[in-house]
Structures are given as C-alpha cells and as structure tokens.
Amino acid sequence: MKLTYKHTLYASYVGFITLAVINNLAPLLFVTFQREFALSLEQIGFLISLNFGVQIFTDTIAAKYADKLGYRVCAVLAHVLCVSGLLLMGLLPFVFTNGYAGLLAAVILNGIGGGLLEVLISPIVESLPGDEKASAMSLLHSFYCWGHVAVVLLSTLFFLLAGIKRWYFLPVIWSLVSAANIFLFSQVPLRKIVDEDQKIPLRELFYQKYFWLFIVLMICAGSSELAMSQWSSLFAEIGLGVSKTVGDLLGPCAFAALMGITRTFYGIKGSKINLQKALIFSSFLCVASYLITVFSPLPVISLIGCALCGLSVGMMWPGTLSLAAKRFRKGGTALFALLALAGDVGCSLGPGLVGLISNAVQKTPDIFTVNWFSGMDATGTGLKTGLLFAVIFPVIMLIGVGKIASS
C-alpha cells in the first residue's frame, strides 16, 4: 500500500499522543513515587522541571540542526528515545541504589524524545497541503489532549485491575504506542515547510516586530497549562483528600477532556472563529478557573475549577503557534523550534514554581496563608498557595494577546 499525506497526518497525531504519554504518565505516579522512594514535593517538582528543561535544551539544538538532519531521521530518533525512556522508567528505579536517580535518567531520555517531537510535528503538519492551517494545528494538538485522557483512563483501569504496586509495568505498556510510530515515520511522505532559500535566517527572527511577545505568550501558555495539569492528580489526592481514582478522573482526566474538546471544536469550526478574541476569552476563563480551584472550600468545586482550566488553556498553545505562523510566514522550522522552546520554558517554569512555593509553604505554612486556607493541613496549604501564584501566567497572556489584537 502506498502511503500518502493522510498517513503523514495520522503519524503526526500518534506523535502527539506519544508526547502526551511522556508528559502525563509520570504525574499519575507522583504519590506512588513519593511513598515508594521517599521523595519530597521539591524532588517531585524537579522531575517535572527536568523533563521540560531537557525539552528546552533539545528545542535549542533542533532549531539549528533539524532541517539539516531531515524530518524523517529526527522523527524516528524521537520515538526511539521515547520508547527507551518509558522502558527504563519501569526498570531503572529498581536497578539503581537510589530509585530517584533511576527516575531522573528515564526522564532525561523522555525529555529529549519529547522535545524533538514538539519541534518536528507542528511544522510537519503545517507543511501538508491545505488552507485551514490554524484549524489543522488545533486538531493536531487535540490529539495531545485525547492522548492525555487515554493515559489517565487506561492507567486508572490498569491500577484497578493489576494494583498500584505493579505500576512499573505501565510505562512498558505505553511504550508500544511510540514503537508503532517508529515504523510509520520511517515510511510516510514528508515535505519541508519552507524552501531553504526562502527561510528567514534564525538571527533575523530575533529582530522581527512582536517576535519576543510571541515568545512570552508561549511561555505563559505552557505555564498556564502545565502548572495545573502536572499537579492536579497529587493536589486532588493529598490536598483535597479524595481517592486516587476519583481524583484522577475528575482532575487531570476532566482537564484533558475539556482541553481536547476545545481544540477539536476549533479544529472543525476554526474558520468561523476569531482566534485573537478566543485567546482573550481563554485567558479570562483561565484566571477564573485557577481562583475557583484554589479558594473553593468544597473539593468537588475545586475539581470543577481544575476541569475548567483545561477548557480555558485548550486554545493557548496551538492558537499562539497559529498566530505566529501567520505573522512570520517564512519562519520555517526554526520559528516552530523557538516557539516550542519558549513553550517548554513555560512547561518547566509553571509546575516548577508551584513545586517550590508549595514546598516552602509546607514547611512554614503560617508565613503566607494563615488567613487564606483555614482548616487545611500543611501539604494542602502549600499546594493551594503554589497554584495561586501560577495565576500570574494567564494574566500576562491576557495582556499580551490584547496587545497583538490592538496592533
């Protein structure tokens, strides 16, 4: 059978599902890691920051060399690294004397693979034939959300059937998704987003008007999304006191589902929607969802706030990418790599900030929040305070999109 650009699109969808596995499987196991390997909230936060920190480093390298190596080589390599990282996540913590060191090693491999996927998949889809680029980009990113939903649902089913004590089999099972896509990307047709002689040189991008504003928006988009999604499972189980199953389904799973609905809807109806107005509305809703999650005295309302956050951030990442691609039409792979780099800075910064503040407040809860969260234990107080500080990111997003809309 001859493979066509439709198969390229399907492979890209699976690539984003792989990225969802890389970024969202470990957070479901944070409480297990904390108990089994005696990790602090700060160490948990560093796992998140390391993953996206490695992705940032990978984005930087890929911005310069991805075009020279070619999309196919880089895409296959990315999936090989993801398979390796997932396999080792279930193995190395029990091989190393220090289980945390084993987790760090696995996260590094996953981070390199995930960084390559993030740089490559968006320009691959942008390069495919068709006019509705913004809609195609949003639909692509919806598969990240549906991958996140699948990770939560199927992993929760695994925990119910096999037990949380056998968690180390789960990364091995999820690695099969990446393994299948190695074959697809080795065969599907690929094309470049911009011919080599038409690209804006990398250095010239730095001097383009509004380029740095788009960088800030990508940082805020990544921070707004990941600060909530990476901590929601642990927050629900420890901070709100609900069971792991209920917490995962009503926290990160609902978050991802509503984010996926937003992106899928825009992917279908995108041509009829003003993207800038949609991003402004998303930023308003994101601020509100963080405040609901943090200040609600009822766990169920906090979980609703978490889910609403997924609805609000759905357009931020793909919408910012689409606005930037439209404004810098000859940016090429370098543009997407730099924007992915900025997004990953946000993906590291947001959850990392929540972790640092949560850990600090957990040790001295009365310093910050004596009048804010009465009746909460030190851990719950820390987590709520950390999430409260993260509201700064959608606020900046709101201001930045407003600036672009008025230009």
N, C-alpha and C positions, 0 to 999 in steps of 0.2 A: 504493500500500500504506500502510495506517495504521500508524504506529509506536507501539509500546507500551512499558511499563516494562521489558520484556525487552530492547528495543533500547537503553533508557537504561543498563541494566546492561552491555550489550555495549560501548557507547561508553565507559563508565567503565573497563572492562577495557583498552580500547585507550589510554585516557588514561594508565593506569599503565604500559603498555608504552612510551608516549612518554616518560614520566618516567624509565624505565629507560634509554632511549636517551640522554637528556640527561645523566644522571649517570654512565653507564658506558662510553660510546663513547670519550671523551677519554682515560681511563686506559689503554685499549689502545694509544694512540698516544704515551704519555708518553716512551718510549725514542726513538721517531722524532722527537718534538718536541725532546728533549734533544740529539739529534745534529744535526738539521737547523737548529735555531735557537740552538744553544749555550746551553741552559738548565741552571741548577743545580738540585739537589734542592730547594732552598728556593723557587725560582721555580715548580717543578712543584707543590710543596705549596701555594703561593699560588693556583694555578689551582683546586685543589680547594676551598680556603677561600673564594675569591672566589665560586665557584658557589653554595656553600651560604650564604655571607654575604649575597649578593643575595637568595637564597630567604628568609632570615630577615627581611630588610627588607620583602620582598613579603608575607610572612606577617603582619607587623605592620600593614601598611596594609590588607590584606584582612580582618583581624579586625574592622575598623571599617566598611569600605565594601562588602564583598562582598554582603551582604544588600540594601543599597540599590541597587546596580547590577544585581543579579539573577544567578542562577547561569548563565543562558544566555550573557549578554554576557561574563561573566568566563571561562567555559569556552572560548568561541570565541576570545577575545583571547589566552588562554593558548596555544592551539595555533598561532595566527598568529605569536606571538613565538617559539615553539619552531621552527617552520619557518624563520623568519628567522635565528635563531641558528645552526641547523645549516648552512644555505646559506652563511652568512658565515664559518663555521669553516673551510670548504674554500676560501674566496676571500680574505678579508682578510689572512691572514699573508703572502700574496704581493703584495698591493696596498700595504700599509704598508712603509715602510723598515725598521721594527723588527717582525719577524714575531711577537714575543711580544705586542706591543701589539695586533695583529690578533686573536690568540687571546683576549686579555683582553676585547676588545669583544664577541666572539661569546659568550664565557662569560657576560657580563652579560645579554645578551638571553635566553640559555637559562635563566639563573637566575631571571629574572622569570617566564618562562613556566612553569618547573618549580615555582616557589613557588606560583603560582596553582593549578596542578593539584593540588598536595599539599593545599592548603586546601580545595578545592572537591569533589574526587572522593569523599573519605570521607563527608562529610555528605550528598552526593547519594545514595550507596548506603545510608547509614543511614536516609534518609527514605523509601526504597522500601517497598512493602507486604511484610510477612513478619515472623516472630517470631524467627528464629535470627540475630540481629544480629551476634553475635560470630563465628559461622561465616561469614556473608556477608562480614564485614570481612576475615577471614583469607583467604578465597578471592579477594577483590579484590586483596589485597596479594600473593597468589601470582603474579598476572599481572605484577607488577613483577619478580619473580624469573625467570619464564619469558621476559619481555622481555630481562632481563639475559643469560640463556642464549642467546637468539636473537642478541643483539648480538655475543656472543663467537663463537658458531659461524659465523654468516653473515659476520661481519667476517673471521674467520680464513680462511674459504673465499675471500673476496674477495682477501685478501693472497696466497693460494696461486695464484689464477688470474691476477690483474692485477698483483701485485707490491706491496710495501710503498711503493715510490716513488710510486705513484698513490693514496696514501691520501686525497688531497683530494677524490676522487670519492665516498668513502664517506659523509661527512656529508650530501651531496646526496641520495644514495640513501635514507638513513634518514629524511630529511625528508618523504618521501612518506607515511610512516605518520601523521605529525601532520597532513599536508594532508588526508588522507582523513577524519580525525576532525573536522575543521572542519565538514564537511557534516553529519555525524551529530549533533553537539551543537547545530547550528542548527535541528534538526527534532524531536529526541526530546522526549517529555513530561518535565517536571521538577516537583518539588514541594519545599516547604520542610520542613526537619527539625522545626522548632518554630514555631508561630504567633507573630507579633510580640508579642502581648500576654502570652504565657506565658513568654517567654525570661527567663533570669536576666540582669540588667544586667551589662555587661562588668566594671565595677568590683567588683561583688559576688562575682564568681568568685574574685577575689584573696583574699577573706576566708573562703572555704569551707574547711572542715577537709579536710586531705590534698591540696588542690589543688596546693600547691607541691611536695609529694612526687611527684605525678604529673609535674610539670614536670621534676624531677630524673631520674625514671625515663625520660622521653622523651629527655633529653639523653644518658643512658647508653646507651639503645637505639640511637640514631643513631651515637654514637661507637663502640660495640662492633661494629656492622655495617660502617660505612664505613672505619674505621681499617684493617681487613683487606682489604675488597673493593677500595678505591681504590689500595692499594699492592701487591696480590698479583701483578699482572702484572709490574710493574717488579722486585719482590722476587724472583720466580721467575727472570726472565731475567738480572738482574745479580747479585742476592745469592746465588742458588742455582746459577747457571751453566747452566741448561737452555735449550733453544731457545725462541724466542718461541711457536711453535705448541704445543709440549709444555707450556710454562709457562702459556699462556692456557687450554688445555683442562683441565689438572689443577689449576690455581689458580683464577682468577676464574670459569671456567665451572662447575667442580665445586662451588665455593662457592655460586653462584647456583642450581644444580640442586637441591642438598640443601636450601637455604633454601626453594625453591619446593615441594619435596616436603613439608616440614614444614607450610607454610601450606596447601597443598592438602589434606593429611590432616586438619588441624584444621578446614578449611572443610567437610569431609564428615562427620567424626566429632565435631565440636566439642561437641555437646550431651551427650556421654558423658565429656568430659574436664574435670577441674578446672583452670581456667585459671591460678589462682594457683600450684598445685603445678607445672604445666607451665612456668611462668616461673621458678620456683626451680630446677628441673632444668636449664632452658636456661642459666641464669646459671652454674651449676656447670660445665656442659659447655663453655661459652664460655671460662671461665678455663683449663680444661684444654687446649682447642684452641690458645689463644694460646701457652701454655707449650710444647706439643709443636712448634708451628711454629718457635718461637724457638730452643729448645735441642736439637732433634734434629740429630745430626751428618750425617744422610743426607738429601739433597734430597727423595727420594720420601716420606720420613716427614714432612718439613716441609710438603710439598704436601698430604698427607693431613690434617695438622693444619689447614691453610687450609680444606680442604673441610669438615671437621668444624665449623669456625667458622660456616660457612653454615647447617649443620643446627641449631646452637645459637642463632643470632640470629633464626631464622625467625619465632619467636613474639613476640619482644620488642616490636617496633613495633606490629603490629596488636593484640597482646594488651594492651598498655598502653592503647591507644586504646579498646578494648572495655571494660576495667575502668573507665576514666574516664567513658565514656559511660553506663555502668550506674549509676555513683555520682552523676553530675551529669546527670540525665535531661533537664533543661531548659537545658542549657548552650548549645545551638544551634550555629550556625556559628562563633561566637566561641570556643567551647570547642575545636573542632577546629583553628581557626586558631592559637590559643595553644599547643596541643599540637604542631602541626606546626612552629611557630616553635621550640619547645624541641627537637624532634627535629632540626631543621636546625642549631640551635646545636651539637648533638652531631655532626652530619654534617660540620660545619666544624671543630669542636674536635678530634675524634679524629684524622682524617687530618692536620690542621694540626700537631698535637702530634708525630705520628710524623715529619712532614717536618722540623720544627725540630730535634728531637732527632737525627734521622738526619744532618742537615747538620752539626750541631755536632760529633757524634761522628766523622763522616767526616774532619773537619779535624784533630781531636785524639783519635784512637781509643784511645790508651793511658790517657787520663784515666779513662774509665768502665769499660772492658771488657777490660782486659788478661788477666784470668783467666777470662773467660766464653766467649769465642768464638775459641779458638785456631785458627790456620790460615785465618782469613777475611781478605779484603782490607779496606781502609778503608770501601768502599761497603757491602759485606755486613755488616760490623760495625755501621755506622751504622743500616742498615735493621733489623737484628735488635734493636738496642737501642731504637729507636723503637717497634717493635711490642711489646717487653717493657713499656715504660711504659704502653702502652694497656690493659694488663690491669686497671688500676685501675677502668675503667668497668664491666665485668661484675661486679667485686667489689661496687661500690656498688649496682648493680642487684640483686644478691642480697640485700643488707641491706635495701634499700627495699621489695622485694616481700615479704620476710619480715615487715616492719613492717605492711604492709597486710593480709597474711594473718592476723596475730595481732590485728587491730583488730576 
